[in-house]
Amino acid sequence: MFSDVGPLELVTLAVLATLLFGPDKLPEIIQNVAGFLRKVRELSESTKDEIRSELGPEFKDFEYEDLHPKRFVRKHVLDGDTLGLDEIRATLDPRAELAQAADAVREAADDTPGRTAAPKPVPLTKDTQTGSPSRATFDPDAT
């Protein structure tokens, strides 16, 4: 609870409390504060037990610390898959359907009758022959 309070700060608080309340009333005030904290803890535990009993037997292991957003995300999303996220991811992932479609296309392409050899590759370099051109110099469809 007070893990970030150092020894120097505790000594300072003790000296300040002794100066404010005096050495004769200090033990009585410490007892009152300790009793108050005990009652608050008892009230908190009884409230938690009452809420658990009202929720029913399926929530008997319910911890209120799990309601903290960081712990909730860590418990339900990162640690375990209680929300069904794996099923949602698998349903929305198109890779399986795409793989099936690609396999079907490959099978259909392999099974085509009268399939010819691979087409002759088209050269991508410019042909610079100085002889007679093998192509027409005009487009007959354009006229």
DSSP file (Angstrom, degrees, kcal/mol; ACC not computed):
  #  RESIDUE AA STRUCTURE BP1 BP2  ACC     N-H-->O    O-->H-N    N-H-->O    O-->H-N    TCO  KAPPA ALPHA  PHI   PSI    X-CA   Y-CA   Z-CA
    1    1 A M              0   0    0      0, 0.0     3,-0.2     0, 0.0     0, 0.0   0.000 360.0 360.0 360.0 -43.7    0.0    0.0    0.0
    2    2 A F    >   +     0   0    0      1,-0.2     3,-1.2     2,-0.1     0, 0.0  -0.300 360.0 134.5-114.6  47.8    2.8    2.4    0.9
    3    3 A S  T 3  S+     0   0    0      1,-0.3    -1,-0.2     3,-0.0     0, 0.0   0.730  71.2  52.4 -71.7 -21.2    5.5    0.9   -1.3
    4    4 A D  T 3  S+     0   0    0     -3,-0.2     2,-0.6     2,-0.1    -1,-0.3   0.335  85.3  99.6 -98.0   8.5    6.7    4.2   -2.6
    5    5 A V    <   -     0   0    0     -3,-1.2    -3,-0.1     4,-0.0     0, 0.0  -0.852  64.6-148.8 -95.7 122.3    7.1    5.9    0.8
    6    6 A G     >  -     0   0    0     -2,-0.6     4,-1.8     1,-0.1     5,-0.1  -0.287  26.0-103.2 -85.9 172.4   10.7    5.8    1.9
    7    7 A P  H  > S+     0   0    0      0, 0.0     4,-2.2     0, 0.0     5,-0.2   0.859 119.9  55.2 -65.0 -35.7   12.2    5.6    5.4
    8    8 A L  H  > S+     0   0    0      1,-0.2     4,-2.1     2,-0.2     5,-0.1   0.894 108.0  49.1 -64.7 -38.6   13.0    9.4    5.5
    9    9 A E  H  > S+     0   0    0      2,-0.2     4,-2.4     1,-0.2    -1,-0.2   0.878 109.6  51.9 -68.6 -37.1    9.4   10.2    4.7
   10   10 A L  H  X S+     0   0    0     -4,-1.8     4,-2.3     2,-0.2    -2,-0.2   0.910 110.3  48.2 -64.3 -41.9    8.1    7.9    7.4
   11   11 A V  H  X S+     0   0    0     -4,-2.2     4,-2.5     2,-0.2     5,-0.2   0.909 110.9  51.5 -64.1 -41.1   10.3    9.5   10.0
   12   12 A T  H  X S+     0   0    0     -4,-2.1     4,-2.4     1,-0.2    -2,-0.2   0.912 110.7  48.0 -62.7 -42.3    9.2   12.9    8.8
   13   13 A L  H  X S+     0   0    0     -4,-2.4     4,-2.7     2,-0.2    -1,-0.2   0.890 111.2  50.8 -64.7 -39.3    5.5   11.9    9.2
   14   14 A A  H  X S+     0   0    0     -4,-2.3     4,-2.2     2,-0.2    -2,-0.2   0.920 112.5  45.7 -65.0 -43.6    6.2   10.5   12.7
   15   15 A V  H  X S+     0   0    0     -4,-2.5     4,-2.2     2,-0.2    -2,-0.2   0.913 114.0  49.1 -65.8 -42.1    7.9   13.7   13.9
   16   16 A L  H  X S+     0   0    0     -4,-2.4     4,-2.4    -5,-0.2    -2,-0.2   0.913 111.5  48.8 -64.5 -42.7    5.1   15.8   12.4
   17   17 A A  H  X>S+     0   0    0     -4,-2.7     4,-2.7     2,-0.2     5,-0.5   0.889 110.9  51.1 -64.6 -38.4    2.4   13.7   14.0
   18   18 A T  H  X5S+     0   0    0     -4,-2.2     4,-1.5     1,-0.2    -1,-0.2   0.898 112.5  46.3 -65.4 -39.6    4.1   13.9   17.4
   19   19 A L  H  <5S+     0   0    0     -4,-2.2    -2,-0.2     2,-0.2    -1,-0.2   0.883 117.1  43.4 -70.1 -37.5    4.4   17.7   17.1
   20   20 A L  H  <5S+     0   0    0     -4,-2.4    -2,-0.2    -5,-0.2    -3,-0.2   0.933 129.8  21.3 -74.4 -45.9    0.8   18.1   16.0
   21   21 A F  H  <5S-     0   0    0     -4,-2.7     4,-0.5    -5,-0.2    -3,-0.2   0.670 103.4-124.5-101.3 -18.1   -1.0   15.7   18.4
   22   22 A G     X< -     0   0    0     -4,-1.5     4,-1.3    -5,-0.5     3,-0.3   0.110  28.2 -85.1  87.1 154.3    1.5   15.4   21.2
   23   23 A P  T  4 S+     0   0    0      0, 0.0    -1,-0.1     0, 0.0    -4,-0.1   0.737 124.2  55.4 -69.5 -21.9    3.1   12.2   22.6
   24   24 A D  T  4 S+     0   0    0      1,-0.2     4,-0.3     2,-0.1    -2,-0.1   0.840 114.8  35.7 -81.9 -32.0    0.1   11.6   25.0
   25   25 A K  T  > S+     0   0    0     -4,-0.5     4,-2.0    -3,-0.3     5,-0.2   0.603  96.4  85.3 -93.9 -13.2   -2.7   11.6   22.3
   26   26 A L  H  X S+     0   0    0     -4,-1.3     4,-2.3     1,-0.2     5,-0.2   0.893  87.5  50.0 -60.5 -44.9   -0.7   10.0   19.5
   27   27 A P  H  > S+     0   0    0      0, 0.0     4,-2.0     0, 0.0    -1,-0.2   0.892 111.1  50.6 -61.7 -37.2   -1.4    6.3   20.5
   28   28 A E  H  > S+     0   0    0     -4,-0.3     4,-2.1     2,-0.2    -2,-0.2   0.897 111.0  48.0 -66.1 -40.3   -5.1    7.0   20.8
   29   29 A I  H  X S+     0   0    0     -4,-2.0     4,-2.5     2,-0.2     5,-0.2   0.887 110.1  52.1 -67.6 -39.6   -5.2    8.6   17.3
   30   30 A I  H  X S+     0   0    0     -4,-2.3     4,-2.5     1,-0.2    -2,-0.2   0.905 110.2  49.2 -63.2 -40.9   -3.3    5.7   15.8
   31   31 A Q  H  X S+     0   0    0     -4,-2.0     4,-2.5     2,-0.2    -2,-0.2   0.904 111.4  49.3 -64.6 -41.0   -5.8    3.3   17.3
   32   32 A N  H  X S+     0   0    0     -4,-2.1     4,-2.2     2,-0.2    -2,-0.2   0.913 112.7  46.6 -64.4 -42.6   -8.7    5.3   16.0
   33   33 A V  H  X S+     0   0    0     -4,-2.5     4,-2.4     2,-0.2    -2,-0.2   0.914 113.0  49.2 -66.7 -42.1   -7.2    5.4   12.5
   34   34 A A  H  X S+     0   0    0     -4,-2.5     4,-2.1     1,-0.2    -2,-0.2   0.906 111.7  49.3 -63.9 -41.1   -6.4    1.7   12.5
   35   35 A G  H  X S+     0   0    0     -4,-2.5     4,-2.2     2,-0.2    -2,-0.2   0.893 110.5  50.8 -63.7 -40.2  -10.0    0.9   13.7
   36   36 A F  H  X S+     0   0    0     -4,-2.2     4,-2.2     2,-0.2    -2,-0.2   0.930 110.6  48.0 -63.2 -45.7  -11.4    3.1   10.9
   37   37 A L  H  X S+     0   0    0     -4,-2.4     4,-2.2     1,-0.2    -2,-0.2   0.885 110.5  52.6 -62.8 -38.4   -9.3    1.3    8.3
   38   38 A R  H  X S+     0   0    0     -4,-2.1     4,-2.4     2,-0.2    -1,-0.2   0.912 109.8  48.3 -62.5 -43.2  -10.4   -2.1    9.6
   39   39 A K  H  X S+     0   0    0     -4,-2.2     4,-2.5     2,-0.2    -2,-0.2   0.887 110.1  51.5 -65.8 -38.8  -14.0   -1.1    9.4
   40   40 A V  H  X S+     0   0    0     -4,-2.2     4,-2.3     2,-0.2    -1,-0.2   0.913 110.9  48.2 -64.3 -42.0  -13.6    0.2    5.8
   41   41 A R  H  X S+     0   0    0     -4,-2.2     4,-2.7     2,-0.2    -2,-0.2   0.918 111.9  49.2 -64.5 -43.2  -12.0   -3.1    4.8
   42   42 A E  H  X S+     0   0    0     -4,-2.4     4,-2.6     2,-0.2     5,-0.2   0.914 111.7  49.2 -62.1 -42.6  -14.7   -5.2    6.5
   43   43 A L  H  X S+     0   0    0     -4,-2.5     4,-2.1     2,-0.2    -1,-0.2   0.908 111.7  49.4 -62.3 -42.1  -17.4   -3.0    4.7
   44   44 A S  H  X S+     0   0    0     -4,-2.3     4,-2.3     2,-0.2    -2,-0.2   0.930 112.6  46.4 -63.6 -46.4  -15.6   -3.5    1.4
   45   45 A E  H  X S+     0   0    0     -4,-2.7     4,-2.6     1,-0.2    -2,-0.2   0.901 112.5  49.7 -64.5 -41.5  -15.3   -7.3    1.8
   46   46 A S  H  X S+     0   0    0     -4,-2.6     4,-2.2     2,-0.2    -1,-0.2   0.883 110.9  50.3 -66.4 -35.9  -19.0   -7.6    2.9
   47   47 A T  H  X S+     0   0    0     -4,-2.1     4,-2.4    -5,-0.2    -2,-0.2   0.916 111.0  48.8 -66.0 -42.7  -20.1   -5.6   -0.1
   48   48 A K  H  X S+     0   0    0     -4,-2.3     4,-2.4     1,-0.2    -2,-0.2   0.922 112.1  48.6 -61.6 -44.4  -18.0   -7.8   -2.4
   49   49 A D  H  X S+     0   0    0     -4,-2.6     4,-2.3     1,-0.2    -1,-0.2   0.892 111.3  50.4 -63.6 -39.3  -19.5  -11.0   -0.9
   50   50 A E  H  X S+     0   0    0     -4,-2.2     4,-1.9     2,-0.2    -1,-0.2   0.908 110.9  48.0 -65.9 -41.9  -23.0   -9.6   -1.2
   51   51 A I  H  X S+     0   0    0     -4,-2.4     4,-2.0     2,-0.2    -2,-0.2   0.915 111.5  50.9 -65.1 -42.1  -22.5   -8.7   -4.8
   52   52 A R  H  X S+     0   0    0     -4,-2.4     4,-1.4     1,-0.2     7,-0.2   0.903 110.6  48.9 -61.4 -41.3  -21.1  -12.2   -5.6
   53   53 A S  H  < S+     0   0    0     -4,-2.3    -1,-0.2     1,-0.2    -2,-0.2   0.855 111.8  49.2 -68.9 -32.6  -24.0  -13.8   -3.9
   54   54 A E  H  < S+     0   0    0     -4,-1.9    -1,-0.2     1,-0.2    -2,-0.2   0.818 107.0  55.7 -74.2 -30.7  -26.5  -11.7   -5.9
   55   55 A L  H  < S-     0   0    0     -4,-2.0     3,-0.2     1,-0.2    -1,-0.2   0.824 110.5-124.0 -72.4 -30.2  -24.7  -12.5   -9.2
   56   56 A G    ><  -     0   0    0     -4,-1.4     3,-1.3    -5,-0.2    -1,-0.2  -0.483  33.4 -56.0 112.5 176.5  -25.1  -16.2   -8.7
   57   57 A P  G >  S+     0   0    0      0, 0.0     3,-1.3     0, 0.0     4,-0.2   0.743 122.6  66.7 -69.5 -23.2  -22.8  -19.3   -8.6
   58   58 A E  G 3  S+     0   0    0      1,-0.3     3,-0.2    -3,-0.2    -2,-0.1   0.682 104.4  46.4 -72.0 -14.0  -21.3  -18.7  -12.0
   59   59 A F  G X  S+     0   0    0     -3,-1.3     3,-1.4    -7,-0.2    -1,-0.3   0.055  75.2 111.8-110.7  23.8  -19.6  -15.5  -10.7
   60   60 A K  T <  S+     0   0    0     -3,-1.3    -1,-0.1     1,-0.3    -2,-0.1   0.801  82.0  46.2 -70.6 -26.2  -18.3  -17.0   -7.4
   61   61 A D  T 3  S+     0   0    0     -3,-0.2    -1,-0.3    -4,-0.2     2,-0.2   0.203  84.8 133.8 -96.5  16.3  -14.6  -16.6   -8.6
   62   62 A F    <   -     0   0    0     -3,-1.4     2,-0.4   -10,-0.0   -10,-0.1  -0.472  40.1-160.1 -69.1 130.1  -15.2  -13.1   -9.9
   63   63 A E    >   -     0   0    0     -2,-0.2     3,-0.9     1,-0.1     4,-0.2  -0.950  15.6-149.4-115.0 133.1  -12.5  -10.6   -8.8
   64   64 A Y  G >  S+     0   0    0     -2,-0.4     3,-1.4     1,-0.2     4,-0.2   0.736  95.6  67.4 -73.4 -22.3  -13.2   -6.9   -8.8
   65   65 A E  G >  S+     0   0    0      1,-0.3     3,-1.3     2,-0.2    -1,-0.2   0.762  88.6  67.9 -67.7 -23.0   -9.5   -6.2   -9.7
   66   66 A D  G <  S+     0   0    0     -3,-0.9    -1,-0.3     1,-0.2    -2,-0.2   0.618  84.4  72.1 -71.7 -11.3  -10.2   -7.8  -13.1
   67   67 A L  G <   +     0   0    0     -3,-1.4    -1,-0.2    -4,-0.2    -2,-0.2   0.610  69.1 108.0 -79.4 -11.3  -12.4   -4.8  -13.9
   68   68 A H  S <> S-     0   0    0     -3,-1.3     4,-2.9    -4,-0.2     5,-0.2  -0.492  80.9-124.3 -63.6 134.0   -9.4   -2.5  -14.2
   69   69 A P  H  > S+     0   0    0      0, 0.0     4,-2.4     0, 0.0     5,-0.2   0.859 107.1  48.6 -54.6 -41.9   -9.1   -1.9  -18.0
   70   70 A K  H  > S+     0   0    0      1,-0.2     4,-2.3     2,-0.2     5,-0.2   0.932 115.6  43.4 -65.3 -44.2   -5.5   -3.1  -18.3
   71   71 A R  H  > S+     0   0    0     -6,-0.2     4,-2.6     2,-0.2     5,-0.2   0.867 112.2  54.4 -69.0 -35.2   -6.2   -6.3  -16.4
   72   72 A F  H  X S+     0   0    0     -4,-2.9     4,-2.7     2,-0.2     5,-0.4   0.941 111.5  43.7 -63.0 -47.3   -9.4   -6.9  -18.3
   73   73 A V  H  X>S+     0   0    0     -4,-2.4     4,-2.2    -5,-0.2     5,-1.8   0.924 114.8  49.9 -64.3 -43.9   -7.6   -6.6  -21.6
   74   74 A R  I  <>S+     0   0    0     -4,-2.3     5,-2.4    -5,-0.2     6,-0.2   0.901 116.5  41.5 -61.9 -41.0   -4.8   -8.8  -20.4
   75   75 A K  I  <>S+     0   0    0     -4,-2.6     5,-1.3     3,-0.2    -2,-0.2   0.930 125.9  29.3 -74.2 -45.8   -7.1  -11.5  -19.1
   76   76 A H  I  <5S+     0   0    0     -4,-2.7     7,-0.6    -5,-0.2     6,-0.6   0.767 131.8  24.8 -92.5 -27.1   -9.7  -11.7  -21.9
   77   77 A V  I  <5S+     0   0    0     -4,-2.2    -3,-0.2    -5,-0.4    -4,-0.1   0.845 128.4  30.4-105.9 -46.3   -7.8  -10.7  -25.0
   78   78 A L  I   <S+     0   0    0     -5,-1.8    -3,-0.2     1,-0.1    -4,-0.2   0.919 124.3  35.8 -86.1 -44.0   -4.1  -11.4  -24.5
   79   79 A D  I   <S+     0   0    0     -5,-2.4     2,-0.3    -6,-0.3    -4,-0.2   0.967 124.0   8.1 -77.9 -54.6   -4.0  -14.4  -22.2
   80   80 A G      < -     0   0    0     -5,-1.3     2,-0.7    -6,-0.2     3,-0.3  -0.823  64.3-123.9-128.4 165.0   -7.0  -16.5  -23.2
   81   81 A D        +     0   0    0     -2,-0.3     3,-0.4     1,-0.2    -4,-0.1  -0.557  54.8 137.2-108.1  67.2   -9.6  -16.5  -25.9
   82   82 A T        +     0   0    0     -2,-0.7    -1,-0.2    -6,-0.6    -5,-0.1   0.628  68.8  59.4 -85.4 -12.8  -12.8  -16.4  -23.8
   83   83 A L  S    S-     0   0    0     -7,-0.6    -1,-0.2    -3,-0.3    -2,-0.1   0.504 111.7-114.2 -92.6  -3.7  -14.4  -13.9  -26.2
   84   84 A G     >  +     0   0    0     -3,-0.4     4,-1.7     3,-0.1     5,-0.1   0.779  65.6 146.0  79.3  27.3  -14.2  -16.1  -29.3
   85   85 A L  H  >  +     0   0    0      1,-0.2     4,-2.8     2,-0.2     5,-0.2   0.837  66.5  58.7 -68.7 -31.8  -11.7  -13.9  -31.1
   86   86 A D  H  > S+     0   0    0      1,-0.2     4,-2.5     2,-0.2    -1,-0.2   0.908 106.7  48.0 -63.8 -40.1  -10.0  -16.8  -32.7
   87   87 A E  H  > S+     0   0    0      2,-0.2     4,-2.3     1,-0.2    -1,-0.2   0.901 112.2  49.1 -65.4 -40.4  -13.2  -17.9  -34.4
   88   88 A I  H  X S+     0   0    0     -4,-1.7     4,-2.4     2,-0.2    -2,-0.2   0.924 112.1  48.3 -65.4 -43.9  -13.9  -14.3  -35.6
   89   89 A R  H  X S+     0   0    0     -4,-2.8     4,-1.1     1,-0.2    -2,-0.2   0.922 112.6  48.6 -61.4 -43.5  -10.4  -14.0  -37.0
   90   90 A A  H  < S+     0   0    0     -4,-2.5    -1,-0.2     1,-0.2    -2,-0.2   0.878 112.4  49.0 -64.9 -36.8  -10.7  -17.4  -38.7
   91   91 A T  H  < S+     0   0    0     -4,-2.3    -1,-0.2     1,-0.2    -2,-0.2   0.896 115.6  42.0 -68.8 -40.3  -14.1  -16.4  -40.2
   92   92 A L  H  < S+     0   0    0     -4,-2.4    -1,-0.2    -5,-0.2    -2,-0.2   0.554  89.0 103.0 -85.9  -8.0  -12.9  -13.1  -41.5
   93   93 A D    ><  -     0   0    0     -4,-1.1     3,-0.5    -3,-0.2     4,-0.4  -0.665  52.2-167.6 -79.9 116.1   -9.6  -14.3  -42.8
   94   94 A P  T 3>  +     0   0    0      0, 0.0     4,-2.5     0, 0.0     5,-0.2   0.494  65.1  93.1 -83.1  -1.7   -9.9  -14.6  -46.6
   95   95 A R  H 3> S+     0   0    0      1,-0.2     4,-2.3     2,-0.2     5,-0.2   0.885  83.5  50.1 -62.4 -40.0   -6.7  -16.6  -47.1
   96   96 A A  H <> S+     0   0    0     -3,-0.5     4,-2.0     2,-0.2    -1,-0.2   0.927 113.6  45.2 -65.3 -43.9   -8.4  -20.1  -46.9
   97   97 A E  H  > S+     0   0    0     -4,-0.4     4,-2.3     1,-0.2    -1,-0.2   0.889 113.1  50.8 -67.0 -38.6  -11.0  -19.1  -49.5
   98   98 A L  H  X S+     0   0    0     -4,-2.5     4,-2.5     2,-0.2    -1,-0.2   0.886 108.9  51.6 -66.3 -37.8   -8.5  -17.6  -51.8
   99   99 A A  H  X S+     0   0    0     -4,-2.3     4,-2.3    -5,-0.2    -2,-0.2   0.902 110.3  49.1 -65.2 -40.2   -6.3  -20.7  -51.6
  100  100 A Q  H  X S+     0   0    0     -4,-2.0     4,-2.3     2,-0.2    -2,-0.2   0.911 112.2  48.1 -64.1 -42.1   -9.3  -22.8  -52.5
  101  101 A A  H  X S+     0   0    0     -4,-2.3     4,-2.2     2,-0.2    -2,-0.2   0.902 111.4  50.0 -65.7 -40.6  -10.1  -20.6  -55.5
  102  102 A A  H  X S+     0   0    0     -4,-2.5     4,-2.4     2,-0.2    -2,-0.2   0.904 110.6  49.9 -65.2 -40.9   -6.5  -20.6  -56.7
  103  103 A D  H  X S+     0   0    0     -4,-2.3     4,-2.5     1,-0.2    -2,-0.2   0.908 110.2  50.7 -63.0 -41.5   -6.4  -24.4  -56.5
  104  104 A A  H  X S+     0   0    0     -4,-2.3     4,-2.2     1,-0.2    -2,-0.2   0.899 110.9  48.4 -63.6 -40.3   -9.6  -24.6  -58.5
  105  105 A V  H  X S+     0   0    0     -4,-2.2     4,-2.3     2,-0.2    -2,-0.2   0.906 111.4  50.0 -66.8 -41.4   -8.2  -22.3  -61.2
  106  106 A R  H  X S+     0   0    0     -4,-2.4     4,-2.2     2,-0.2    -2,-0.2   0.919 111.7  48.0 -63.3 -42.7   -5.0  -24.3  -61.4
  107  107 A E  H  X S+     0   0    0     -4,-2.5     4,-1.7     1,-0.2    -2,-0.2   0.906 111.9  49.4 -64.3 -41.0   -6.9  -27.6  -61.7
  108  108 A A  H  < S+     0   0    0     -4,-2.2     4,-0.3     1,-0.2    -1,-0.2   0.879 111.7  49.1 -66.0 -37.0   -9.1  -26.1  -64.4
  109  109 A A  H >< S+     0   0    0     -4,-2.3     3,-0.7     1,-0.2    -1,-0.2   0.862 112.1  48.4 -71.1 -35.3   -6.1  -24.8  -66.3
  110  110 A D  H 3< S+     0   0    0     -4,-2.2    -1,-0.2     1,-0.2    -2,-0.2   0.800 111.0  50.8 -73.6 -28.6   -4.3  -28.2  -66.1
  111  111 A D  T 3< S+     0   0    0     -4,-1.7    -1,-0.2    -5,-0.2    -2,-0.2   0.377  77.1 123.8 -92.1   3.5   -7.4  -30.1  -67.3
  112  112 A T    X   -     0   0    0     -3,-0.7     3,-0.7    -4,-0.3     2,-0.1  -0.492  59.0-131.2 -70.8 127.7   -8.2  -28.0  -70.4
  113  113 A P  T 3  S+     0   0    0      0, 0.0     3,-0.1     0, 0.0    -1,-0.1  -0.461  86.4  24.9 -75.9 151.5   -8.3  -30.2  -73.5
  114  114 A G  T 3  S+     0   0    0      1,-0.2     2,-0.3    -2,-0.1    -2,-0.1   0.774  80.5 171.8  69.9  25.9   -6.3  -29.1  -76.6
  115  115 A R    <   -     0   0    0     -3,-0.7    -1,-0.2    -5,-0.1     2,-0.1  -0.526  19.8-146.6 -71.1 130.8   -4.0  -27.1  -74.5
  116  116 A T        -     0   0    0     -2,-0.3    -1,-0.1     1,-0.2     0, 0.0  -0.372  25.4 -82.8 -92.7 173.1   -1.1  -25.8  -76.7
  117  117 A A        -     0   0    0      1,-0.2    -1,-0.2    -2,-0.1     3,-0.1  -0.188  66.5 -69.8 -68.1 168.2    2.5  -25.3  -75.8
  118  118 A A        -     0   0    0      1,-0.1    -1,-0.2    -3,-0.1    -3,-0.0  -0.313  62.9 -99.4 -60.8 141.9    3.5  -22.1  -74.1
  119  119 A P        -     0   0    0      0, 0.0    -1,-0.1     0, 0.0     3,-0.1  -0.232  42.6 -94.4 -64.9 154.5    3.2  -19.0  -76.4
  120  120 A K        -     0   0    0      1,-0.1     2,-0.0    -3,-0.1     0, 0.0  -0.484  47.2-110.0 -68.3 132.3    6.3  -17.8  -78.1
  121  121 A P        -     0   0    0      0, 0.0    -1,-0.1     0, 0.0    -3,-0.0  -0.362  26.0-125.6 -67.5 144.4    7.8  -15.0  -76.0
  122  122 A V        -     0   0    0     -3,-0.1     2,-0.2    -2,-0.0     0, 0.0  -0.768  25.0-121.2 -89.3 127.1    7.6  -11.5  -77.5
  123  123 A P        -     0   0    0      0, 0.0     4,-0.1     0, 0.0    -1,-0.0  -0.474  16.3-159.5 -70.4 139.4   11.0   -9.8  -77.7
  124  124 A L        +     0   0    0     -2,-0.2     2,-0.3     2,-0.1    -2,-0.0   0.412  63.8  89.5 -99.3   0.6   11.1   -6.5  -75.8
  125  125 A T  S    S-     0   0    0      1,-0.0     2,-0.3     0, 0.0     0, 0.0  -0.672  85.7-103.2 -97.9 156.0   14.0   -5.0  -77.6
  126  126 A K        -     0   0    0     -2,-0.3     2,-0.6     1,-0.1    -2,-0.1  -0.601  30.5-128.9 -79.4 132.5   13.8   -3.0  -80.8
  127  127 A D        -     0   0    0     -2,-0.3     2,-0.5    -4,-0.1    -1,-0.1  -0.730  23.5-173.0 -84.2 117.4   14.7   -4.8  -84.0
  128  128 A T        +     0   0    0     -2,-0.6     2,-0.4     2,-0.0    -1,-0.1  -0.523  19.4 156.6-113.2  63.7   17.2   -2.7  -85.9
  129  129 A Q        -     0   0    0     -2,-0.5    -2,-0.0     1,-0.1     0, 0.0  -0.710  32.8-154.8 -87.5 139.5   17.6   -4.6  -89.2
  130  130 A T        +     0   0    0     -2,-0.4    -1,-0.1     3,-0.0    -2,-0.0   0.553  69.6  82.6 -90.0  -7.8   18.8   -2.5  -92.1
  131  131 A G  S    S-     0   0    0      1,-0.2     3,-0.1     0, 0.0    -2,-0.0   0.163 100.6 -42.3 -78.9-159.3   17.2   -4.7  -94.8
  132  132 A S        -     0   0    0      1,-0.1    -1,-0.2     2,-0.1     2,-0.1  -0.440  68.5-108.7 -70.3 139.5   13.6   -4.6  -96.0
  133  133 A P        -     0   0    0      0, 0.0    -1,-0.1     0, 0.0     4,-0.1  -0.441  15.7-147.7 -70.4 141.4   11.1   -4.2  -93.2
  134  134 A S  S    S+     0   0    0     -2,-0.1     2,-0.3     2,-0.1    -2,-0.1   0.557  79.2  64.1 -84.9  -8.1    9.1   -7.3  -92.5
  135  135 A R  S    S-     0   0    0      1,-0.0     2,-0.2     2,-0.0     0, 0.0  -0.764  93.1 -98.6-113.5 160.5    6.1   -5.2  -91.5
  136  136 A A        -     0   0    0     -2,-0.3    -2,-0.1     1,-0.1    -1,-0.0  -0.489  22.6-139.1 -73.9 147.9    3.9   -2.9  -93.4
  137  137 A T  S    S+     0   0    0     -2,-0.2     2,-0.3    -4,-0.1    -1,-0.1   0.562  84.4  44.8 -86.1  -8.1    4.7    0.8  -93.0
  138  138 A F  S    S-     0   0    0      5,-0.0    -2,-0.1     0, 0.0     3,-0.1  -0.886  83.7-116.0-131.0 165.1    1.1    1.8  -92.8
  139  139 A D    >>  -     0   0    0     -2,-0.3     3,-0.8     1,-0.1     4,-0.6  -0.887  17.6-162.7-102.6 112.3   -2.0    0.5  -91.1
  140  140 A P  T 34 S+     0   0    0      0, 0.0     3,-0.5     0, 0.0    -1,-0.1   0.767  89.6  56.4 -69.4 -22.3   -4.6   -0.8  -93.6
  141  141 A D  T 34 S+     0   0    0      1,-0.2    -2,-0.0     2,-0.2     0, 0.0   0.749  99.5  60.0 -78.7 -21.7   -7.3   -0.7  -91.0
  142  142 A A  T <4        0   0    0     -3,-0.8    -1,-0.2     1,-0.2     0, 0.0   0.678 360.0 360.0 -79.5 -16.3   -6.7    3.0  -90.2
  143  143 A T     <        0   0    0     -4,-0.6    -1,-0.2    -3,-0.5    -2,-0.2   0.446 360.0 360.0 -97.4 360.0   -7.5    4.1  -93.8
